[in-house]
Each structure stands twice: as C-alpha cells, then as structure tokens.
Amino acid sequence: MSLSNARFDSTELLRSERVAGGMLPKVLSTPDMVAIFVAIVLVVTGSATIQAAGPAAFGWWILGVVAFLIPGAVVTGQLGVMFPGEGSIYLWTHKAFGGFWGFFAGFCAWWPGLLAMLGYADNAVAYLGYAFPDSVGHWPVQLQGVAIVGMLVLSALIGLSRLRTAQTVVNVVCVLYGLVILLVVLAGVAYLATGHSPATDPAELATWSPAHKNGINFGNWTFFGVVVLALLGVEVPLNMGVEVRDPRAITRYLLWGSAVVVVAYLATTWAVMVTVPATNNQSVQIIAVADVVGRSLGPAWGQLAAIVLAGVIGFMLVVYNYSFARLIFVSGLDRGLPAPFSRLNRNQVPHIALWAQTAVAVAITAVIFIGLPTLNAGNALDTQTRVYSVLAAATTVIWCVSMVVLFIDVLMILRRYRTEFAMRPLARPMVFWVCAALGTGSSLVGIVSTLSGSQTPLISNDAGSINLLGATVSYGLWFYLVASITAASLAVGVALYLVGRRPAAQASEPRTG
C-alpha cells in the first residue's frame, strides 16, 4: 500500500464528515469551548518551571504568545470555520494531504494528549502531597501509581455521561480554577504588602537584554521551549467540532480562551516569582503555585489551595479523556481503526474509544509508576522519575510535530480550497503565511530545546554539543532516549494505519450500542 495517497481526491467527504453530525448532539456553547480550552492549555505548573529565567520569563511568555499562541489560534480559527468537523487536525490534514497523513497527524495529536493525562494526574498527587505531607507526601511511588489509575478510571466514568452533564461539571470546576488562581495572585500581593522583599524582582527589566547572561538570547532558548510547551493544545477543543452549537463559538473560544490563558500565566508567574525563592537559579517545585498561598497567608490556606488545585486537575482529566477520545472515534468512523471504536452508548458518547484510551493510559501508568519502580526497589523514585521524564519529553516533541503539520495544513488548504476560503476568510492569505512561518519556527524550537535539555539531573546529556544559530544544542543519553522513543512512537502510528486499513473493505456502517 502506498503512503503517498496518489489517488487522493480533495473533494471527497470522509465518512465522519457525512455521519458524525447526525450521531453526536450539538451541545457546546462558547463558554463550554472556553472551559475546554482552559482545561487543555492552562497548566499553572508552567509558572513554576519557568522561574529559572528570572524577570526575563515575562519576555519569554510574550514571545511565546506572539510567535506561537496567536499564530496557532489564527490558523485554527480559519480551518475550524472552513471545516468544523469532528477530529480537528485529523480532518484538516486529510483535506490537505490525504488519508495516511490525516491519520498520522491525528496520532501525533492523540498520543501526547494521552500521556499528558498522566502528567496531570501526577501533578494532582503532588498537590495532595503538599496538603497532606505526613500521609500522601510519604506515599511510595507504587501507591501514587494506584491513585493515578483511580483518577484515570474516574475520569472515564464521568466522561461516559452525557456531554452536556459532564461539561457543566467541568465549567463549574473551571470557575474554581479561576478563583484559586485569583487567590494565588492576591497572596503574592499580600506577601509584598506585608513588607517582604520579592524573592525575584520582576521589575529588573535590564535582565531582558540579550547581553545579559539570563537575557532573551539564543543561549537561553530552552525557556522559549518551556513556553511553547505550556501553550500547546489550541486546536484540541475542535476535536469535537460537530458538537458545537453555534459556529461563531469557534472564533470566540480562541479569542477569550487565549486571553484567559495569557493573563493567568503572567499573573501566576509574577506571584511565584515574588514569593517563592528559586534555588541556584533553578526552577522551583511544581507545587509552588500553592506554596505562594502558604508562604503569604499561612499553611492552612496553602493546604486549601493545594486541595482545590488537586481536585481541579482531577476533573480536568475528564476533558482530556473525552476530547482526545474523539480522535479515536473519527478514525473508527473512517476505518483508520476498527469500526467498533465508532460506536456510541445510550448517552451518545463514544464509550469504546473512551475505555480503550483509558486502558492504554492505565497500562502506561502501571509500567511507569508500579512495574519499573518495583523491579528496581532500591531506587524506585529515581526509576519512576527517569522513565516519566523521558516519556513526557517525547510527548512534547510529538505534539510539536503535530503543530508543524497544522501550520503546513493551512497553506495547502488555502491553495486547494480557494472557493471555501473566499466564503469564510478570517484574514488575508499573507497573514496565514506569516502565522505558518512563526508557528513552524516556534514548534521546531520546542522540539530541539526539548531534545537538548535534560529535564532531570538523573539523566545526563553531556556527550557533546553543536552550535546552531548561536544556540548550544547538547546531546547525550537524554537526547538519544527521547529521540528513540519519539521515533518508535511515530513508527507505531504508521503501523496502526497499515493494520487498521486492512479490514476497512469489509467494515459495516457505524452503529449505536
């Protein structure tokens, strides 16, 4: 079978385009889409991991917003209004390049979402450890893994309910998320108002200078990679494109969701920076957002903030689960995967896709948090940290690969679907060329910086380095591990396509039940 799709007809509708709209209810409004966007993109632990950049962190945030988030939102908005079907990047890449590349792009978007669920759950356990240091804080890695498995299964159970019901719960949780972020910012203000000196002074704008050792320059480009990673996921809400009630919600969620995310990241970065010291110019712990409240308002308030954040993160898993399961669902509809993945339960939810995704996440959790630490009991925590860090980095690289595809998609689609674009233009074509160039460049920086910089001192990356446009790109064990897992993951995506297409000719139409 050729992967080039030489016989690809760009005007042919996918099965999912024809039938998904009749299978799934249109229940998502603009506030719902904003809540999904916030759940996917806003991970406040990013406000802690970037603290090592010092005051220049705000410059890196601004660069990331201008060069990555805004281009991604503009491109997603145009593709979304032209083809508001289920599957977002899966559908758009099929329109641009055909079946294989559509499936491959969908896999590159799905796999990172799957592993991001593990990261979210791990963060929830970390916040609970901060709130209950004498109990959860001393849990062995294996027990943490059991807790993560429980959260994953619970997220699937909630996701099996009607989307309107699950989304209403998520909306309430997002309000709680906003309130605790507001508490964090007010705690930072109170910390300074009570006479404390800032742990790091954000007003030292001179540190933004490229000439400064911590300034905005190629020598510190890994911080730009951190920002890119924190802003990934702009297209994910449109995995549920046919479930949106009003097409205007597509552009509205991109505008309001982006604004909320940017304000939240800048505000919490400021609060962490002025309140929590970074040791030896290193990033502070991921629970620093709760620690801001504890240091300023007292331990009890810090514990309350940590508990709320843990609960919020736990419910955000629901969003990850039902939004990324839609990629499996549409692949089942189009026979890229076996037909049973396209079946719905009585609540009109793709239950088999949801449970299959949860089962894969549980299996990976069992290996990382239970199996490997048990086999290497003397260094259980170190083993878990090594394995998880490498997988998280590989996930990041793959997600950035999918973003590169997204930015290329828009250029091909504008050329191939000129009539459709003329009917729904959000901007002039040159705007999309600029967005594609900025977004592709930013995604590539995210890939290279992730490969270059080890995320844990337990894995070295000091075998050598090369100079690339003034930036130092290191390589060593970390580079080889992340690159190998990334390559293996992409190979799995190709294999799934080849295997999944075999029974397509005999597959029956999708059914509910």
C-alpha positions in Angstrom: 0.0 0.0 0.0 1.4 3.4 -0.9 1.5 6.1 1.7 1.6 8.8 -0.8 -2.2 8.8 -1.5 -1.6 9.4 -5.2 -5.3 8.8 -5.9 -6.4 11.2 -3.2 -9.5 13.3 -4.2 -9.5 16.5 -2.2 -13.3 17.0 -2.7 -14.3 13.6 -1.4 -16.1 13.7 2.0 -14.9 11.5 4.8 -17.5 9.1 6.3 -17.0 11.0 9.6 -18.0 14.3 7.8 -21.2 12.7 6.5 -22.4 10.9 9.6 -20.8 12.3 12.8 -23.1 15.3 12.9 -26.1 13.0 13.0 -24.6 10.8 15.7 -23.5 13.4 18.2 -25.5 16.1 19.9 -24.8 19.8 19.3 -24.5 21.0 22.9 -21.3 23.0 23.2 -21.6 26.8 23.6 -18.9 29.5 23.7 -18.4 29.3 27.5 -18.1 25.5 27.1 -15.4 25.8 24.5 -13.5 28.4 26.5 -13.6 26.0 29.5 -12.3 23.1 27.4 -9.5 25.4 26.0 -8.5 26.5 29.5 -8.5 22.9 30.8 -6.2 21.8 28.0 -3.8 24.7 27.7 -3.6 26.3 31.1 -1.3 24.2 33.3 -0.2 26.6 36.1 2.8 24.4 37.0 4.4 26.1 33.9 4.5 29.3 36.1 6.9 27.5 38.4 9.1 25.7 35.8 10.0 29.0 34.1 11.1 30.8 37.2 14.8 30.0 36.5 14.6 32.5 33.6 14.2 35.3 36.2 12.4 38.5 35.2 13.1 37.7 31.6 10.4 35.0 32.0 7.8 37.6 31.1 9.7 38.3 27.9 9.7 34.7 27.0 5.9 34.5 27.7 5.3 37.5 25.4 7.4 35.9 22.7 5.6 32.6 23.0 2.2 34.3 22.8 3.2 36.4 19.7 5.1 33.7 17.9 3.2 30.6 18.8 -0.2 31.0 20.6 -1.6 33.8 18.3 -0.5 32.1 15.0 -1.9 28.8 16.3 -5.2 30.5 17.2 -5.5 32.3 13.8 -4.7 29.1 11.8 -7.1 27.0 14.0 -9.8 29.6 13.6 -9.6 29.6 9.8 -9.5 25.8 9.5 -12.3 25.5 12.0 -14.7 27.8 10.3 -14.0 26.2 6.9 -14.2 22.6 8.1 -15.9 22.4 11.5 -16.0 18.6 11.6 -15.0 16.2 14.3 -11.3 15.5 14.7 -9.7 18.9 14.1 -6.1 18.3 12.9 -7.0 14.8 11.7 -9.7 16.1 9.4 -7.7 19.2 8.2 -4.6 17.1 7.4 -6.8 14.7 5.5 -8.1 17.6 3.5 -4.6 18.9 2.8 -2.7 15.7 2.2 -4.9 12.6 2.2 -5.8 9.6 4.4 -2.4 8.5 5.6 -1.2 11.9 6.7 -4.5 12.7 8.3 -4.3 9.5 10.4 -0.6 10.2 11.2 -1.3 13.8 12.2 -4.2 12.6 14.4 -2.0 10.1 16.1 0.7 12.8 16.7 -2.0 14.8 18.4 -3.6 11.9 20.3 -0.5 10.3 21.8 0.7 13.4 23.6 -2.8 14.0 25.0 -2.8 10.5 26.4 0.5 11.0 28.2 -0.5 14.5 29.3 -3.3 12.8 31.3 -0.6 11.0 33.3 1.2 14.3 33.9 -2.0 16.0 35.0 -2.8 13.1 37.5 0.8 13.1 38.8 0.5 16.9 39.5 -2.7 16.2 41.4 -0.9 13.7 43.6 1.9 16.3 44.1 -0.5 18.9 45.3 -2.2 16.4 47.7 1.3 15.6 49.0 1.8 19.3 49.8 -1.6 19.4 51.5 -1.1 16.2 53.5 2.7 15.9 53.9 2.5 13.3 56.7 0.4 10.9 54.7 0.2 11.4 50.9 3.6 13.2 51.0 5.1 9.9 52.1 3.3 7.6 49.7 5.6 5.2 47.8 5.7 5.6 44.0 3.6 2.5 43.6 0.8 3.9 45.7 1.0 7.1 43.7 0.5 5.0 40.6 -2.6 3.3 42.1 -4.0 6.8 42.8 -3.3 7.9 39.3 -5.1 4.8 37.9 -8.1 5.6 40.1 -8.2 9.2 38.7 -8.0 7.9 35.1 -10.8 5.4 35.6 -13.0 8.0 37.4 -12.4 10.5 34.5 -13.6 7.8 32.1 -16.7 7.1 34.2 -17.6 10.8 34.3 -16.9 11.1 30.6 -19.4 8.3 29.8 -22.2 10.6 31.0 -24.0 12.9 28.5 -21.6 15.5 27.2 -23.9 18.3 28.5 -23.8 16.9 32.0 -20.0 16.3 32.1 -19.3 19.7 30.5 -21.5 21.5 33.1 -19.4 20.0 35.9 -16.2 21.0 34.0 -17.5 24.6 33.7 -18.0 24.8 37.5 -14.5 23.3 38.1 -13.1 26.0 35.7 -14.7 28.7 37.9 -13.0 27.1 40.9 -9.7 27.1 39.0 -10.1 30.8 38.3 -10.8 31.5 42.0 -7.8 29.7 43.2 -5.6 31.5 40.6 -7.0 34.8 41.9 -6.2 33.7 45.5 -2.6 32.9 44.4 -2.2 36.4 42.8 -3.7 38.1 45.9 -1.4 36.1 48.1 1.6 37.4 46.1 0.2 41.0 46.6 -0.2 40.4 50.3 3.3 39.0 50.6 4.8 42.2 49.3 2.3 44.4 51.1 3.4 42.9 54.5 6.9 44.2 54.0 8.6 41.2 52.4 11.2 41.7 49.6 10.4 39.9 46.4 12.3 36.6 46.1 13.0 37.7 42.5 12.3 41.2 41.4 10.2 41.3 38.3 11.0 45.0 37.8 14.6 44.2 36.8 13.8 44.7 33.1 17.5 45.0 32.3 17.8 41.3 32.6 15.7 41.0 29.4 18.7 42.3 27.5 20.3 39.8 25.1 23.6 40.8 26.5 22.6 39.6 30.0 23.5 36.1 30.9 19.9 35.4 31.8 18.5 37.6 29.0 16.4 36.8 25.9 19.0 35.3 23.7 19.9 32.0 21.9 21.9 30.9 24.9 18.7 30.7 26.9 16.4 29.4 24.2 15.3 26.4 26.3 13.0 28.9 28.2 11.2 29.6 24.9 10.7 25.8 24.6 9.1 25.7 28.1 6.7 28.5 27.0 5.8 26.7 23.8 5.1 23.5 25.7 2.8 25.4 28.1 0.8 26.8 25.2 0.2 23.6 23.3 -3.4 22.4 22.7 -5.1 25.4 20.9 -6.8 23.1 18.4 -8.0 20.4 20.8 -11.5 21.8 21.5 -12.3 21.3 17.9 -11.8 17.6 18.2 -15.5 18.0 19.0 -16.3 20.3 16.1 -19.7 18.9 15.1 -20.8 19.1 18.8 -20.6 22.9 18.7 -24.0 24.7 18.7 -23.0 28.0 17.1 -20.2 28.2 14.5 -19.3 31.6 16.0 -18.2 29.8 19.1 -15.1 28.6 17.2 -13.5 32.1 16.8 -14.9 33.3 20.2 -13.3 30.5 22.2 -10.0 31.1 20.6 -10.1 34.8 21.4 -11.4 34.6 25.0 -9.6 31.3 25.9 -6.3 32.8 24.7 -6.9 35.9 26.7 -7.7 34.0 29.9 -4.7 31.7 29.5 -2.2 34.6 28.9 -3.5 36.6 31.9 -3.4 33.5 34.1 0.1 32.5 33.1 1.5 36.1 33.5 -0.2 36.6 36.9 0.8 33.3 38.4 4.3 33.6 37.1 4.5 37.0 38.9 3.1 35.6 42.1 5.5 32.7 42.2 8.5 34.9 41.3 8.0 37.4 44.1 7.1 34.9 46.7 9.0 31.6 46.3 12.8 31.6 46.0 14.4 29.7 43.2 17.5 27.8 44.4 20.7 28.2 42.5 18.8 29.7 39.5 16.8 26.6 39.1 13.0 26.2 38.6 11.0 25.8 41.8 8.9 22.7 42.5 5.7 22.2 40.6 3.6 22.8 43.8 5.0 26.4 44.0 1.6 27.8 43.0 0.1 26.5 46.2 3.2 27.4 48.2 2.7 31.0 47.3 -0.5 31.0 49.3 1.1 29.1 52.1 4.0 31.4 52.5 1.8 34.5 52.3 -1.4 33.7 54.1 -0.4 30.7 56.2 -0.1 26.9 55.9 -3.8 26.3 56.2 -4.6 28.5 53.2 -1.8 26.9 51.3 -3.1 23.4 52.0 -6.6 24.6 51.0 -5.3 25.9 47.7 -3.4 22.7 47.1 -6.5 20.6 47.7 -8.6 22.7 45.4 -5.9 22.5 42.7 -5.7 18.8 43.1 -9.4 18.5 42.6 -9.4 20.8 39.7 -6.7 18.9 38.0 -8.5 15.6 38.7 -11.6 16.9 36.9 -9.6 18.3 34.0 -8.7 14.7 33.2 -12.3 14.3 32.2 -11.8 17.0 29.5 -8.6 15.3 28.2 -10.3 11.9 28.2 -13.4 12.8 26.2 -11.8 15.3 23.9 -8.9 13.1 22.8 -11.1 10.0 22.6 -12.9 11.8 19.7 -9.8 11.3 17.6 -10.1 7.5 18.1 -13.9 7.8 17.4 -13.4 9.5 14.0 -10.7 7.1 13.0 -13.2 4.3 13.7 -15.8 6.0 11.6 -13.4 6.4 8.7 -12.0 2.9 9.2 -8.5 4.0 10.0 -9.1 2.0 13.2 -11.6 -0.9 13.6 -15.3 0.0 13.3 -16.2 -0.7 17.0 -14.3 2.4 18.0 -17.1 4.4 16.4 -19.9 3.0 18.5 -21.8 5.2 20.9 -23.5 4.4 24.2 -27.0 5.5 25.1 -25.7 8.9 26.2 -24.3 9.4 22.7 -20.7 9.1 23.9 -18.0 7.0 22.1 -17.6 4.7 25.0 -15.4 2.1 23.4 -12.9 4.7 22.2 -13.0 6.3 25.7 -12.4 3.0 27.5 -9.7 2.0 25.0 -7.9 5.2 25.6 -8.2 4.9 29.4 -6.9 1.3 29.2 -3.8 2.4 27.4 -3.2 5.2 29.9 -3.7 2.8 32.8 -1.2 0.3 31.2 1.4 3.0 30.8 0.8 4.2 34.4 1.2 0.7 35.7 4.6 0.3 33.9 6.0 3.7 34.9 4.7 4.0 38.5 4.3 0.4 39.6 6.2 -2.1 37.5 9.6 -0.5 36.9 9.9 1.0 40.5 9.1 -2.4 41.9 11.7 -4.1 39.8 14.2 -1.6 40.9 13.0 -1.2 44.5 16.3 0.3 45.8 15.8 3.4 43.6 12.1 3.3 42.9 11.6 7.1 42.9 14.6 7.6 40.6 13.4 5.0 38.2 9.9 6.5 38.0 11.4 10.0 37.5 13.7 8.9 34.7 11.0 7.0 32.8 8.3 9.6 33.3 10.6 12.5 32.3 11.8 10.8 29.1 8.2 9.9 28.1 7.0 13.4 28.9 9.7 14.9 26.7 9.0 12.5 23.9 5.3 13.5 24.2 6.3 17.1 23.9 8.3 16.5 20.7 5.5 14.6 19.1 2.9 17.2 20.0 5.2 19.9 18.4 5.4 17.7 15.3 1.6 17.8 15.0 1.7 21.6 15.3 4.2 21.8 12.4 1.7 19.7 10.4 -1.1 22.1 11.4 0.8 25.2 10.2 1.6 23.5 6.9 -2.0 22.3 6.6 -3.4 25.8 6.4 -1.2 26.7 3.4 -2.1 23.7 1.5 -5.8 24.1 2.2 -5.8 27.7 1.2 -4.4 26.7 -2.2 -6.7 23.6 -2.6 -9.9 25.1 -1.3 -9.9 28.6 -2.7 -13.7 28.8 -3.0 -14.3 27.7 0.5 -11.7 30.2 1.8 -13.2 33.0 -0.2 -16.6 32.3 1.5 -15.2 32.4 5.1 -11.9 34.4 5.2 -10.7 35.5 8.7 -7.7 37.3 7.2 -5.8 37.8 4.0 -3.7 34.9 2.8 -0.5 36.7 3.7 -1.5 36.6 7.3 -1.6 32.8 7.3 1.8 32.6 5.6 3.2 34.7 8.4 1.4 32.7 11.0 2.7 29.4 9.4 6.3 30.7 9.4 6.2 31.9 13.0 4.3 28.8 14.3 6.5 26.3 12.5 9.7 28.0 13.7 8.4 28.1 17.3 7.4 24.4 17.1 10.8 23.5 15.8 12.4 25.4 18.7 10.2 23.4 21.1 11.4 20.2 19.5 15.1 21.0 19.5 15.2 22.6 23.0 13.4 19.5 24.5 15.9 17.2 22.9 18.8 19.4 24.0 17.9 20.0 27.7 17.5 17.1 30.1 14.5 17.6 32.4 16.0 15.6 35.2 19.6 15.5 36.7 19.2 11.8 36.8 19.9 11.5 33.0 22.9 13.2 31.6 23.1 15.0 28.2 26.7 16.0 28.1 28.3 13.8 25.5 28.8 16.8 23.3 27.2 19.8 21.7 26.9 21.7 18.5 26.3 25.4 17.8 23.1 26.2 15.9 22.5 29.9 15.1 24.3 30.9 18.3 22.4 28.4 20.4 24.1 25.4 22.1 22.4 22.1 21.3 23.6 19.4 23.6 23.4 15.7 23.0 23.9 12.6 25.1 21.9 9.9 26.8 18.9 12.2 27.3 18.9 13.1 23.6 19.2 9.5 22.4 16.5 8.2 24.7 13.9 10.9 23.8 14.7 10.7 20.1 14.5 6.9 20.1 11.1 6.9 21.9 9.8 9.6 19.6 10.9 7.7 16.5 9.4 4.5 17.9 6.1 6.2 18.7 5.9 7.7 15.2 6.6 4.2 13.8 3.7 2.9 15.9 1.4 5.5 14.3 2.4 4.3 10.8 1.9 0.6 11.9 -1.6 1.4 13.3 -2.6 3.0 10.0 -1.4 0.0 8.0 -3.1 -2.6 10.3 -6.2 -0.5 10.7 -6.9 -0.2 7.0 -6.8 -4.0 6.4 -10.4 -4.7 7.5 -11.8 -1.4 6.0 -13.2 -3.0 2.9 -15.5 -5.4 4.9 -16.4 -2.9 7.7 -20.0 -2.1 8.2 -21.5 1.3 8.8 -21.2 2.7 12.3 -23.9 2.0 14.8 -25.0 3.0 18.2 -24.9 0.4 21.1 
